[in-house]
């Protein structure tokens, strides 16, 4: 069982409190105003996160946030601000002052809040001075360690030579089972976009079925009922602004553009949306041969060519389809791209073969965690080797994902 999350809730909202207290992994202490909250913290109580309503007796949520950040002993506490109504200027001011997250009541379901809070707490623990860390990320230079590159070439070339008979048999099996090319090429994003190679495990034309399947079978989705976001429907807040202004930052999702506020409103409402990551559980598009090569990870072998070309490394963060990468280009989420794209990595060995389902926030946390071990002077060849050894039992899995 996960460690209990200790939360200090400041405010009067019964709906927010009841939703949080309904989850067994959350412990909530409620204080009705800023003064009570300050006295509670001064008494030596250190919660994992503070959730504060904006309007408080004896102050406000932004003032409470500033009080926390002025005191180094509370650096590790994640801070979430909530408001009873949408106010454009409040959202802008809140994020300019580097709060960790912002919600408009009612709060999301406790299950999704748990994943989000754990992600924020973990990030705050590693990077207490958030504003400095995010700006520093932009200054970090990418440099592939020579030892890592030489190891990649040695492993990739040797593996291709040894496994070439197996590859030949699989290629013949794919061609006999279904028409079409035996390999599959798609655009992926690692440090930069590149052509990503795999053995074809799906029937021809499977890409056209992705949107429909993602609504019903996406492993990373937390919504019980899903439908596409209506990108054609204008944001009511943006419409009220003059000169074509937007109420919040613009997101680019596929060929569409939508403001962050309207995207999240639709996501929380009746029309639930796709998560940043898409992974189809028990995908019906997979062929019989495809199921075998996926379960044994043989379909990944052509990526050894990507490694030789320098597009990827043996160990790294999985390269993402363009539509996923576009959703992870803001703030600390983009940190994952500081590590090279890899055939295997931290989140794969944490999940694959264990029969579990990993949340979107957990996967992003693990991607950033690997980046921590790669950037600067933190790179360790032995850490990579340990992940490779952990990959071996994870190669054989039950789910065709």
Residue pairs with C-beta under 8 A, 6 or more apart in sequence:
1 25
2 25
2 118
4 25
4 26
4 27
5 25
5 26
5 27
5 48
5 49
5 114
5 117
5 118
5 121
6 27
6 29
6 46
6 47
6 48
6 49
7 20
7 26
7 27
7 28
7 29
7 47
7 48
7 49
7 50
7 51
7 117
8 29
8 31
8 37
8 40
8 41
8 45
8 47
8 49
8 50
8 51
9 16
9 17
9 20
9 28
9 29
9 30
9 31
9 51
9 52
10 30
10 31
10 32
10 33
10 34
10 36
10 37
10 50
10 51
10 52
10 53
10 56
10 61
10 64
11 30
11 32
11 52
11 53
11 55
11 56
11 82
12 32
12 53
13 53
13 82
13 84
13 105
15 105
15 106
15 107
16 51
16 53
16 82
16 105
16 106
16 107
17 28
17 30
19 106
19 107
19 109
19 110
19 113
20 26
20 28
20 51
20 107
20 110
20 113
21 28
22 110
23 110
23 111
23 113
23 114
25 114
26 110
26 113
26 114
26 117
29 40
29 45
29 47
31 37
31 40
32 57
33 56
33 57
33 58
33 59
34 56
34 57
34 58
34 59
34 60
34 63
34 64
34 67
35 57
35 58
35 59
37 50
37 52
37 64
38 67
41 68
41 74
46 73
46 74
46 76
46 77
47 77
48 77
48 78
48 117
48 121
49 77
49 78
49 79
49 80
49 117
49 120
49 121
50 64
50 68
50 77
50 78
50 79
50 80
51 80
51 82
52 61
52 64
52 65
52 79
52 80
52 81
52 82
53 61
53 82
53 83
53 84
54 60
54 61
54 62
54 81
54 82
54 83
54 84
54 90
55 61
55 83
55 84
56 64
61 81
61 82
61 83
62 81
62 93
62 94
62 97
62 99
64 79
65 79
65 81
65 97
65 99
66 97
68 74
68 77
68 79
69 75
69 79
69 98
72 128
75 124
75 128
75 129
76 121
76 124
76 125
76 128
77 124
78 100
78 101
78 117
78 120
78 121
78 123
78 124
79 99
79 100
80 99
80 100
80 101
80 102
80 103
80 117
80 120
81 94
81 99
81 101
81 102
81 103
82 102
82 103
82 104
82 105
82 107
83 90
83 102
83 103
83 104
83 105
84 104
84 105
85 104
86 104
86 237
86 261
88 237
88 247
88 248
88 261
91 102
91 247
91 248
91 261
92 248
94 102
95 102
98 130
98 131
100 120
100 123
100 124
100 130
101 116
101 120
107 113
108 116
108 268
109 222
111 222
112 222
115 222
115 359
115 360
115 361
115 362
116 361
118 361
118 362
118 365
119 361
119 362
119 364
119 365
122 365
123 130
123 332
123 365
123 368
124 130
126 372
127 133
127 332
130 332
133 332
134 331
134 332
137 332
137 334
137 335
137 338
140 338
140 375
140 376
142 191
142 338
144 313
144 340
145 379
145 381
147 381
148 313
148 340
148 379
148 381
148 384
149 310
149 313
151 314
151 381
151 384
152 307
152 313
152 314
153 307
153 308
155 307
155 314
156 304
156 305
156 307
156 308
156 314
157 308
159 301
159 304
160 167
160 301
160 304
160 305
160 308
163 301
166 298
167 298
167 301
170 199
170 289
170 293
170 298
171 182
171 199
173 289
174 182
174 199
174 200
174 287
174 289
174 290
175 182
177 287
177 288
177 289
178 203
178 204
178 287
179 204
180 200
180 203
180 204
181 200
182 199
182 200
183 197
183 198
183 199
183 200
183 302
184 197
184 198
184 199
184 200
184 201
184 202
185 195
185 196
185 197
186 195
186 196
186 198
186 321
187 193
187 194
187 195
187 196
187 321
187 322
188 194
188 195
188 196
188 319
188 320
188 321
188 322
188 341
189 319
189 320
189 321
189 322
189 325
189 337
189 341
190 311
190 312
190 316
190 317
190 319
190 337
190 340
190 341
191 337
191 340
191 341
193 322
194 306
194 309
194 311
194 312
194 319
194 341
195 311
196 303
196 306
196 311
196 319
197 302
197 303
197 305
197 306
198 299
198 300
198 302
198 303
199 293
199 298
199 299
199 301
199 302
200 290
200 299
201 286
201 287
201 289
201 290
201 291
201 293
201 294
201 299
202 283
202 285
202 286
202 287
202 290
203 285
203 287
206 285
209 285
210 278
210 280
211 228
213 280
213 283
213 284
213 285
214 221
214 274
214 278
214 280
215 226
215 227
215 228
215 274
216 226
217 280
217 281
217 282
217 283
218 226
218 274
218 275
218 278
218 279
218 280
219 279
219 280
219 281
219 357
219 358
219 401
220 275
220 276
220 277
220 278
220 279
220 358
220 359
220 360
220 363
221 272
221 274
221 275
222 275
222 359
222 360
223 272
223 273
224 272
225 270
225 272
226 272
226 273
226 274
227 270
227 271
227 272
228 271
228 273
229 253
229 258
229 263
229 266
229 267
229 271
229 273
230 266
230 271
231 253
231 256
231 257
231 258
235 246
235 247
235 258
235 259
235 261
235 262
236 262
237 247
237 248
237 259
237 261
237 262
238 245
238 246
238 247
238 259
238 262
241 247
246 259
247 259
247 261
247 262
248 259
248 260
248 261
248 262
249 259
249 260
249 330
250 257
250 258
250 259
250 260
251 257
251 258
251 259
251 260
251 263
251 326
251 327
252 326
253 263
253 323
253 326
253 327
254 323
254 326
263 273
266 273
267 273
275 360
276 324
276 327
276 328
276 360
276 364
277 320
277 324
277 360
277 363
278 321
278 323
278 324
279 401
280 401
281 357
281 399
281 401
282 399
282 400
282 401
283 400
283 401
286 294
286 400
290 299
290 400
291 400
292 298
293 299
294 400
294 401
295 396
295 397
295 398
295 400
296 395
296 396
297 395
297 396
300 343
303 312
303 343
304 343
306 312
306 341
307 313
307 314
307 343
311 319
311 341
312 319
312 340
312 341
312 342
312 343
313 340
313 341
313 342
313 343
314 342
314 343
314 344
314 384
314 388
315 342
315 343
315 344
315 345
315 384
315 387
315 388
316 339
316 340
316 341
316 342
316 343
316 345
316 370
316 374
317 336
317 337
317 339
317 340
317 341
317 342
317 345
317 346
317 347
317 367
317 370
317 371
318 341
318 342
318 345
318 347
318 348
319 341
320 328
325 337
328 334
328 336
328 337
328 364
332 368
333 364
333 368
335 367
335 368
335 371
336 364
336 367
336 368
336 370
336 371
338 371
338 374
338 375
339 367
339 370
339 371
339 374
339 375
340 374
344 387
344 388
344 391
345 366
345 367
345 370
345 387
346 366
346 367
346 369
346 370
346 387
347 358
347 362
347 363
347 366
347 367
348 391
348 394
349 387
349 390
349 391
349 394
350 358
350 366
351 357
351 358
352 394
352 395
352 397
353 393
353 394
353 395
353 396
353 397
353 398
354 394
355 398
355 399
372 378
373 379
373 380
373 383
